[in-house]
């Protein structure tokens, strides 16, 4: 974790918070790879506000938020008090709750996509894992006593953590990360709104707003410095490089395309999937972003060096200029607050004359 986040953690520990009550009540009963997720052409998603009136950074229950599934169906979720038996369905929701001091509320989570920040490691290791290599039975979730499942939309499936209406029928609320809504274009502001919303749900608004305000300030600072004139950067996002065929994340990955757009850059691969060295040569990217993940550890260690040394790629702009940046899957693909660390890292790589002075 970078030094900015270390300072943020210090600030969060100084914020005065109150965690009140327990349990939730549902109002309604009604892992795919990013390259396979295709957003619509609709306008930017606006953050979904709570219907509750909030004053003095204290939550006045009940509060209601809208949860949505991968098909865009919407299910209102009403919280009568702060949840205390929570299952997280992805790494970034786990990290957010731990950062907000809610470790005692988490009763289960899944595997890590990438190493967890050192500052959160001890808390994470104390949480039972209910998923093994991504596999989880909804029966385990239903029988856990959970009052909330929180995380990304794609994991709310019948063969994963359960459909939202099915969970609601047994009294389990859901909160779905706004940034994981893949049937529309995504703004990075949705991540900030997720932080604030979680603060309301758990009545830890001081901590949540401190984090959200810090993310917003960092975001605005980066946007103000990125050059908006001149040629847009051509970027390729690749993962699991084995020298012959590998995977690219495409421009149809909404959140990641928005990250690049903020940096005055475009993804050279329209739709993600398996690609080859010929694709790198033909698209001739200015920058390559290599995405590491725990499951690809056997090839990730020297992947960047092997790409740079590949004889057939020596005329590619990114290779000639050694413009390859390594980022973690959780930073780029996780829908969480570490996306802003990734944005900063890519800004420094794309515009070193601006961001490294």
N, C-alpha and C positions, 0 to 999 in steps of 0.2 A: 504494500500500500504506500502511496506517495506521501511526501511530507505535508501536503495540503490536507489530506485526510487525517493524518496524525493530529494536526492542529484542530481539525473539526471535532475529533473525538474528545479532545481536551475541553473544547467549548461545550460539547453536549453534556459532559459530566458536571458542568457548573450550572446547567439549566435546572430550575426547580420544577419537579413533576409530581403528579399524583396518579396512581393507578387504582381505579375504583371498580368494585363489584366484580361479577363473573357471569358467564352464560350469555347466550344469544337466542333469538327466536326468529325463524324464517317467516317472512310475510307471505311468500308464494309457494305453491307446491307444483305448480305446473311441472411421439415426440418427432412432431414432424420436423424435418430439417427446414431451415429458413428458406432454402432455395426452392422448396415446394409450395411455399405460402404466397398466394397471389392477391394483392390488395386491389380494391376497386379504384376508380378514378374520382371518388368523392373528395370533398374538401377536407382540410385538416380537422381532426377530431378535437372537439372542445372538451376540456376536463369536465367530469361529471361531479357536480357539487353535492354536498349533503343537503338533505331537506331540513335539517335541524338548525335552530338558532344557537350559535355558539358565542359565549361572552366570557371575557376574562380568561381566555385560554382553558376553559373548563367545558367539558361536553355535557350538554343537557339531553339525556336520553329520553325517549328513543330517537335514534338516528337511522336514516335509510339511505342506502347507496344502490346503484344499479350494477348488477353483475351480468355478464354476457358470455355466451359460448362462442365457439369457432365459427358457427353459422350466423352469428349476429343476433340470436335470440336474447331478449333482455328479461331479467328476473330481479325485481326489487328485493332487497335484503334489509330487514329491519333488526337493529341491535338495541336491545333493551338495557344492556349493561356491557361492560368491557369483557371480551372473551378471555377465558383463562385455560382452555384446552384446545390448542391450536395445532393444526398440521400444515406445514408449508410444502408446496408441491414443486418448488424449484429453488435454486441456490440464492438468487437475489432476494426473494421474499424472506428467506432465512436470515440473510445478512442484514436486511433492513430491521427486522424485529430484534435481532441481537444488538444492533447499533443503538436502537431506541431503548435498550435496557429491559427487553421483554423475554429474556431467556426462560424465566420460570413459567411462562405461558405456553411454551412450545412443548408438545408431547411427542412429536414425530416429524421426520423430514426424510428426504431422499438422498441419493448419492451426490457428491460434488462433481461439477463439470470441470472445475479448475481448483487449484489450491485456495483454501479460504484465507483471507487476510490474517496475519499472525495475531493481530489484536483480538480477533474473534475466535481463534482456534480452540482455546480451552472451553469456551461456552458451547461451541458447536459439538465438540466431542462428547459432551455430557447429554446430548439429545439422542434418543433412540432413532435408528434408521428403520423406516418401515418399507423402504424400497431398496431393492438390490439390483444394481446395474440398470436402473430405470424401471424395473418391474415392480408393480404394486397391485395388490388386489383391493378392489373397492370394499370388499367385505371386511378387510382389515381396518380401513378408514371408518366404516360404519360402526364396527364393534369397538372402536378405540375410546369412545366417550367424548370425541371431539365436539366442540361447539362452533368451530370455524375451520374451513380449509381456504388457504390463501395462496395465490400464485398466478401462473400464466394460463391463458385461455385454452391453449392446446392440450393441457393435461387434464382438463375437466371432460373426460370421456368415459364411456361405460367400462372399457377395459383398462382404465388407468385409475384415477382418483374418484371416479364416479361423475355422472351427469349432474349438473346443478339442480334440476328439479328433483332428482332422486335423493340427493343429499338433503335438500330442503324438506322432503317428506318425512325424514327421520330426525328433523330438528337441527340440522347442521347448516349454518350459514356459509356463504362463500364471499370472498373478495377477489376479484379478477383484476390483475394489473392492467391499467388503461393502455400502457405502452405495448401490451401483447395483443391488442385488437388488430388483427391482420387484414380485415376486410375493408380497411380505409387507410388513407395516409395518416402517418403518425408524427406528432410533434414531440420534441424532447420535453416540452412543458408537461406532458402527461406523466412523466416520471416524477417530476417535482410535485404534481398534484397527488400522485399515489402516496408520496411521503406525508403530505398534509392529511390526506384522507385516513391513513392508518393512525396518525396521531389523534384524529377525532374518534375513531372506533375504539381505541384503547385508552382514551383520555390521557394521552401523554403529549399534549400539543406543544408544550414548551420545547421539548426535545425535538419533536418532529419539525416544528417551524424553524428552529435553529438550523437544522440540517437542510431543510428546503431553501431557506434564505441564502445559505452558503452556496448551494448548488446553483441557485438563480444568479447570484453575483458572479460566480465563476463562468457560467454560461454566457452572460452578457459581456463579460470581459473578453472572452475568446471571440465572440461574434464581432465585437468592435474592432478587433485587430486583424481579422482575416481579410486579405485583399479581395475586393469585389470586382475589380477590373482585370482585364487580361485574359489569357487562355485558361479555361477550366482544366483542372488536373484530371488525368485519366488514371483510374485506380482499379486494381484487381484484388479481390479478397479471396484468398485460397486457404485450404485446410487439408491436413493429412497428406502431405506431399511425399510420394514414394519414388519419384523420378520418372515415371512413365505416365500414369493417369492419376488424377487427384480430383478434389472437389473444389468448386468455386461457389461462393454465395452471389446470387444475382441481384439485379436492380429491383426485382420483385420482392425483396426483403425490405419492408417499409421503413422500419426504424433505422436500419443500417444505411439505407439510401438517404434518409434525412440527415444522418450524421455527416455523410459525404457532402450533401448539398450545402450544409452550413459552412463547410470548408471549401466551398467553390470547386467542388470536384464531382465526378460522375463515375459510376461503376461501368466498366467496359463490357461486362457480361450481363446480357439482358435477363436471362433466366438461369438460375443456378443449377448445378448438377455436375456430373463427371466431365472433366475437360482434360486436355493434354498439352504438351509443350507447344504444339502448333498453335493452340489458342493464345498462348502468351505472345508468340511471335507475331501472329496476325493482328492482334489488338494493340500491341506495343504500348503497354501502360507506362505512365510516368512513375508510378509508385505501385509496389506490391505490399499488401498487408497480409502477413501470415498469422493465422489464428490457431493458437495452441489449445489443447484440451487434454484432460487426464487420459481419456480413452485412446489418444493418439501418441502417448508418451514415447512409444518405441521408435517413432519416426521424427517426432518434433525436435529432439535434442539438437540435431545438426541439420535440420531442414533448410534453414536460411543459408547456411554455408554451402550446402549442396546446390541450391538454386543459383546462388551467385557464381558457382564454379561450373555450371552446366555449359558445355561448349556451344551448343546450338542457340543459346540465349544471349550471347555476348553483344549482339547488336540491339537488343531491347533496351529502351531508355532507362527503365528501372534498374536493370542490371549494370549498364555502363556507369551509372551514377551511384550505384550501391544504395538505391532507395528502396530498401525493404525494411518494414517495421513489424515487429512481432507484438501481438496483443493477445490477451486471454479471451477465450470464448465468453466467459462471464461478463467481461467488460463490454464486448461488442454485441453479443447476441442475447444477453440476459435480462433486458428490460429494467435494470435496476440503477441505483445511484452511481455505480462505478462506470456507467456509460460516460459520465462527465470526465472521469479520469482518462478514458479512452479518447474522448474528443480532444482533450488537452495534449495527449501523447501524439495523436495524428497531426494536430495543428503544428506542433514543434517539428515533426518530421517533414510535413509538406511545406512549411514556411519557416525554416530555421533562421532566416535573416530577420524575421519579425519576432519570433517567440523565444529565441535563445540569446537575445542581446541582454 
